[in-house]
Amino acid sequence: MAKYLLAYRGGGMPDSPEEGAKVMAAWGAWFGQLGAAVADPGNPIGKAKTINADGSLAGDGHSSLSGYSVISADSLDAAIALAKGCPVLSGGATIEVCETFEAM
């Protein structure tokens, strides 16, 4: 079974503590549905900089990513099917589903 990176882009933060609690409950329910397929629930993305090949830094402290998770699935299509239930989509975000592989 392969691992897939779910890279979240966009979306927004909840407007109130009550809305935040609803969002967290939705994430908990989704992770519960995925069960053992959750390899790493991930986290939101904070401040960021890009390191260029010459060692210089670029960027304004923001990333185009808003968060990530890692799941296990039998195929890219299966990972996509699992990702379609992610609560981040209801907040206007998109998800890039990327197969990973062992390199070392």
PyMOL commands that set and color helices and strands:
alter all, ss='L'
color gray80, all
select helices_A, chain A and resi 17-37+76-83+87-91
alter helices_A, ss='H'
color red, helices_A
select strands_A, chain A and resi 2-9+38-44+48-51+57-61+67-73+94-99
alter strands_A, ss='S'
color yellow, strands_A
deselect
rebuild
show_as cartoon
